[in-house]
Amino acid sequence: MNATLRLIEKQIAMSDFRNRAGQTPSQNAPVPGRFMTKEGAAFGPCLFISRECGSGASLLAQTVGGRLGWNVFDAKIVDEIAQAANIHRQLVKSVDERIHTYWEQTLRELLMDDLADKKYLVLLKQVVTALGSHGNVVFVGRGAQYILPAQCGLSLRLAAPLEARAKRMAEQMKLSLEEARLKVRKIDAERAAFVRKTFKKDAASPLNYDLIINTGEINIESAANIVLASIREKLGVCPKNQLG
């Protein structure tokens, strides 16, 4: 939990530094990767990673995040922030009233649906919205791309053949190949059900993504290069060593 708190403090500090350096968005002088809604709420730049279990999303996220200088927030970290009152409170306080207005509007839509765990989903939307408003962030999972404006980030789907993913899972968790196959299928089904129930989206549909990469054929380093090129093309953001 202390590591999560330090990550949030780092994210807020990075955002504050950019603001003090004059990198705040405006209609007249837009910042690369920042998208401003008509109400004046600004988001991004972000990378949204959806993934099949065992497709290498964690390693890719860390690789891309490291080269861009962006923090990585996976599903576990996002859940920790949502469920830890002190960390959640600090993050919520770090955004302005325009972000509060944005998530209040999106929460009205959520509360109209018949969802069992509305309290968690309210917290989830607040966390993702606040992090997205700070920008320079990689989200892994939790449907973040359906919470924030599509224009503020690149939406990526990682996939790979079942056998390749099961082999990775077996090696990482010391399972038999058959146990790994069952676990991969179970996790895939749970993630798809969450996205379908919460956001009314099909996680496997290619129409929901800017980019899909098969990590059964393309290694993580090559995939990272493709993602970085796509971020540069869509958002105008380059790795730190390519700036200028």
C-alpha positions as CSV (number, residue, x, y, z in Angstrom):
1,M,0.0,0.0,0.0
2,N,2.9,2.4,0.7
3,A,4.2,1.8,-2.8
4,T,0.8,2.7,-4.2
5,L,0.7,5.9,-2.1
6,R,4.2,6.8,-3.4
7,L,3.1,6.2,-7.0
8,I,0.1,8.5,-6.5
9,E,2.3,11.2,-4.9
10,K,4.7,10.9,-7.9
11,Q,1.9,11.2,-10.4
12,I,0.5,14.3,-8.7
13,A,4.0,15.8,-8.4
14,M,4.7,15.2,-12.1
15,S,1.4,16.9,-13.1
16,D,2.2,19.8,-10.8
17,F,5.6,20.2,-12.4
18,R,4.2,20.3,-15.9
19,N,1.7,22.9,-14.9
20,R,4.3,25.1,-13.3
21,A,6.4,24.7,-16.4
22,G,3.6,26.1,-18.5
23,Q,2.4,22.8,-20.0
24,T,-1.2,23.5,-19.1
25,P,-3.7,22.9,-22.0
26,S,-5.6,25.8,-23.6
27,Q,-7.6,26.2,-26.7
28,N,-5.0,28.5,-28.1
29,A,-1.9,26.5,-27.2
30,P,-2.7,22.8,-27.0
31,V,-0.3,20.4,-25.3
32,P,0.6,17.2,-27.3
33,G,-1.7,14.4,-26.2
34,R,-4.0,16.5,-24.1
35,F,-7.7,16.6,-25.0
36,M,-10.0,19.2,-23.7
37,T,-13.8,18.6,-23.5
38,K,-16.2,21.4,-24.4
39,E,-16.7,21.9,-20.6
40,G,-13.0,22.6,-20.2
41,A,-11.9,19.3,-18.6
42,A,-8.5,18.2,-19.9
43,F,-7.3,14.6,-20.1
44,G,-4.2,12.7,-21.3
45,P,-2.0,11.7,-22.8
46,C,-2.7,8.1,-21.9
47,L,-2.2,4.6,-23.1
48,F,-5.0,2.1,-22.5
49,I,-4.0,-1.5,-22.6
50,S,-6.6,-4.3,-22.9
51,R,-5.2,-7.8,-22.9
52,E,-5.8,-11.4,-23.1
53,C,-4.4,-13.2,-20.1
54,G,-0.8,-14.1,-20.6
55,S,-0.2,-11.9,-23.6
56,G,2.6,-9.9,-21.9
57,A,0.7,-6.7,-21.0
58,S,2.6,-6.0,-17.8
59,L,6.0,-6.1,-19.4
60,L,4.9,-4.1,-22.4
61,A,3.3,-1.5,-20.1
62,Q,6.5,-1.1,-18.1
63,T,8.6,-1.0,-21.3
64,V,6.5,1.7,-22.9
65,G,6.0,3.6,-19.6
66,G,9.7,3.7,-19.0
67,R,10.5,5.0,-22.4
68,L,7.9,7.7,-22.2
69,G,8.5,8.6,-18.5
70,W,4.9,7.7,-17.7
71,N,3.6,5.9,-14.6
72,V,1.9,2.5,-15.0
73,F,-1.4,1.8,-13.2
74,D,-2.6,-1.8,-13.5
75,A,-5.9,-3.3,-12.3
76,K,-4.4,-4.2,-8.9
77,I,-3.1,-0.7,-8.3
78,V,-6.3,1.0,-9.4
79,D,-8.3,-1.3,-7.1
80,E,-6.0,-0.4,-4.2
81,I,-6.4,3.3,-4.8
82,A,-10.2,2.9,-5.0
83,Q,-10.4,0.9,-1.7
84,A,-7.9,2.9,0.4
85,A,-9.8,5.9,1.7
86,N,-6.7,8.1,2.4
87,I,-5.1,7.5,-1.0
88,H,-8.4,7.9,-2.9
89,R,-9.1,11.2,-1.0
90,Q,-5.6,12.6,-1.9
91,L,-6.1,11.8,-5.5
92,V,-9.6,13.3,-5.7
93,K,-8.4,16.5,-4.0
94,S,-5.7,16.8,-6.7
95,V,-8.1,17.7,-9.5
96,D,-10.1,20.8,-10.2
97,E,-13.8,21.3,-10.3
98,R,-14.0,20.7,-14.1
99,I,-12.9,17.1,-13.5
100,H,-15.4,16.7,-10.7
101,T,-18.1,17.9,-13.0
102,Y,-17.0,15.5,-15.7
103,W,-17.2,12.4,-13.5
104,E,-20.5,13.5,-11.9
105,Q,-21.9,13.5,-15.5
106,T,-20.5,10.0,-16.2
107,L,-21.6,8.7,-12.8
108,R,-25.2,9.7,-13.6
109,E,-25.1,7.3,-16.5
110,L,-23.6,4.5,-14.4
111,L,-26.2,4.9,-11.6
112,M,-29.0,4.4,-14.0
113,D,-27.8,0.9,-14.7
114,D,-28.7,-2.2,-12.6
115,L,-25.2,-3.0,-11.4
116,A,-24.5,-5.0,-8.2
117,D,-21.4,-3.2,-7.1
118,K,-22.2,0.4,-7.8
119,K,-20.1,1.7,-4.9
120,Y,-16.9,0.1,-6.3
121,L,-17.7,1.3,-9.8
122,V,-18.2,4.9,-8.6
123,L,-14.8,4.8,-7.0
124,L,-13.2,3.2,-10.0
125,K,-14.5,5.9,-12.3
126,Q,-13.3,8.6,-9.9
127,V,-9.8,7.1,-9.8
128,V,-9.5,6.6,-13.5
129,T,-10.9,10.1,-14.3
130,A,-8.5,11.7,-11.8
131,L,-5.4,9.9,-13.1
132,G,-6.4,10.6,-16.7
133,S,-6.7,14.3,-15.9
134,H,-3.1,14.3,-14.7
135,G,-2.0,12.5,-17.9
136,N,1.2,10.8,-18.8
137,V,-0.2,7.5,-17.6
138,V,-0.4,3.9,-18.8
139,F,-3.6,2.0,-17.7
140,V,-3.6,-1.8,-17.9
141,G,-7.2,-3.1,-17.7
142,R,-10.2,-2.0,-15.8
143,G,-11.9,-0.6,-18.9
144,A,-10.2,2.8,-18.5
145,Q,-10.6,3.5,-22.2
146,Y,-14.4,3.5,-21.8
147,I,-14.3,6.0,-18.9
148,L,-12.1,8.7,-20.5
149,P,-12.5,10.4,-23.9
150,A,-11.1,8.4,-26.7
151,Q,-9.1,11.4,-28.1
152,C,-6.9,11.6,-25.0
153,G,-5.2,8.2,-25.5
154,L,-4.2,5.3,-27.6
155,S,-6.3,2.2,-27.1
156,L,-4.3,-1.1,-27.4
157,R,-5.4,-4.7,-27.4
158,L,-2.8,-7.4,-26.8
159,A,-3.6,-11.0,-27.9
160,A,-1.8,-14.2,-28.5
161,P,-2.7,-17.9,-29.2
162,L,-4.0,-19.8,-26.2
163,E,-1.0,-22.2,-26.2
164,A,1.5,-19.4,-26.1
165,R,-0.3,-17.6,-23.3
166,A,-0.8,-20.8,-21.3
167,K,2.9,-21.6,-21.6
168,R,3.8,-18.1,-20.2
169,M,1.4,-18.6,-17.4
170,A,2.7,-22.1,-16.6
171,E,6.3,-20.8,-16.4
172,Q,5.4,-17.8,-14.3
173,M,3.2,-19.6,-11.8
174,K,4.8,-23.0,-11.8
175,L,1.6,-24.7,-13.1
176,S,1.1,-27.6,-15.4
177,L,0.2,-26.6,-19.0
178,E,-3.4,-27.9,-18.5
179,E,-3.8,-26.0,-15.2
180,A,-2.5,-22.9,-17.0
181,R,-4.9,-23.3,-19.9
182,L,-7.8,-23.5,-17.5
183,K,-6.6,-20.4,-15.5
184,V,-6.1,-18.4,-18.7
185,R,-9.6,-19.2,-20.0
186,K,-11.1,-18.4,-16.6
187,I,-9.4,-15.0,-16.3
188,D,-10.3,-14.1,-19.9
189,A,-13.9,-14.9,-19.2
190,E,-14.0,-12.8,-16.0
191,R,-12.4,-9.8,-17.7
192,A,-14.8,-10.0,-20.7
193,A,-17.8,-10.3,-18.4
194,F,-16.7,-7.2,-16.4
195,V,-16.3,-5.1,-19.5
196,R,-19.6,-6.4,-21.0
197,K,-21.6,-5.8,-17.8
198,T,-20.0,-2.5,-16.8
199,F,-19.5,-0.8,-20.1
200,K,-21.8,-2.7,-22.5
201,K,-18.7,-3.4,-24.7
202,D,-17.2,-6.5,-26.3
203,A,-13.6,-6.7,-25.1
204,A,-12.7,-8.8,-28.1
205,S,-14.1,-6.5,-30.7
206,P,-11.4,-4.9,-32.9
207,L,-13.6,-1.9,-33.3
208,N,-12.9,-0.9,-29.7
209,Y,-9.2,-0.4,-30.3
210,D,-6.8,1.8,-32.3
211,L,-4.2,-1.0,-32.4
212,I,-4.1,-4.8,-31.9
213,I,-0.9,-6.7,-31.5
214,N,-0.4,-10.4,-31.5
215,T,2.5,-11.1,-29.1
216,G,2.6,-14.7,-30.2
217,E,4.2,-13.4,-33.4
218,I,5.7,-10.1,-32.3
219,N,8.1,-9.9,-29.3
220,I,7.6,-7.3,-26.5
221,E,10.4,-5.0,-27.6
222,S,9.1,-4.9,-31.2
223,A,5.5,-4.4,-29.8
224,A,6.8,-1.5,-27.7
225,N,8.3,0.2,-30.8
226,I,5.0,-0.2,-32.6
227,V,3.0,1.2,-29.7
228,L,5.4,4.2,-29.3
229,A,5.2,4.9,-33.1
230,S,1.4,4.8,-32.8
231,I,1.3,7.1,-29.8
232,R,3.5,9.6,-31.7
233,E,1.2,9.4,-34.7
234,K,-2.1,9.8,-32.8
235,L,-1.1,11.9,-29.8
236,G,2.1,13.7,-31.0
237,V,4.0,12.4,-28.0
238,C,7.6,11.0,-28.3
239,P,9.8,9.0,-26.0
240,K,12.0,11.2,-23.7
241,N,15.1,10.5,-25.8
242,Q,13.4,11.6,-29.0
243,L,12.1,14.9,-27.8
244,G,13.2,18.0,-29.7
